[in-house]
Amino acid sequence: MFKEMEKLTRDLESQRERVIMEGNQFIQFSNANVKDIRLREMAVSGIRNKDTFDEVLEWQKNMNKTINRAIRIHEKNIMEHDRELNQFIQYLYTYLNTLADELRSIPKNTRIKIEDDWKEIFQIQVPTWEEEEGKEEIRKYVDWMISKLEDEEF
């Protein structure tokens, strides 16, 4: 009976050391990978301050709720950003279309009459494009500008 208790004590101590080691690994992982400071501090303090398994399970449930809420907020922000970007691209596309139409009208508005014939002073050839193709090119250019702004050199 005494030997069984010693064995159980050793096993318990071994498990306790393993829990401490796993907790430290979790803390290192959190410090290295969790960018949100508040979320990282909540995770680290939760591991450090919880003593019983039930407390850890309750903490895990609360952290899952917090993480899911943060994910929903970030997804909502990304959707809003994407909507704003699409609206910006639509504005740029409309502006470029209007500009192209205005450039096409310059030769018609700057004609002169020579004898009985009207001659255009300017000959401007403005390319045409499909709407989706034009928007895709604008998107690529906006993405390129954003990447340049995010570079360290800017």
Sequence and secondary structure as in RCSB ss.txt:
>XXXX:A:sequence
MFKEMEKLTRDLESQRERVIMEGNQFIQFSNANVKDIRLREMAVSGIRNKDTFDEVLEWQKNMNKTINRAIRIHE
KNIMEHDRELNQFIQYLYTYLNTLADELRSIPKNTRIKIEDDWKEIFQIQVPTWEEEEGKEEIRKYVDWMISKLE
DEEF
>XXXX:A:secstr
 HHHHHHHHHHHHHHHHHHHHHHHHHHHHHHHH   HHHHHHHHHHHHH  SHHHHHHHHHHHHHHHHHHHHHHH
HHHHHHHHHHHHHHHHHHHHHHHHHHHHHHHHHHTEEEETTEEEES         HHHHHHHHHHHHHHHHHHHH
STT 
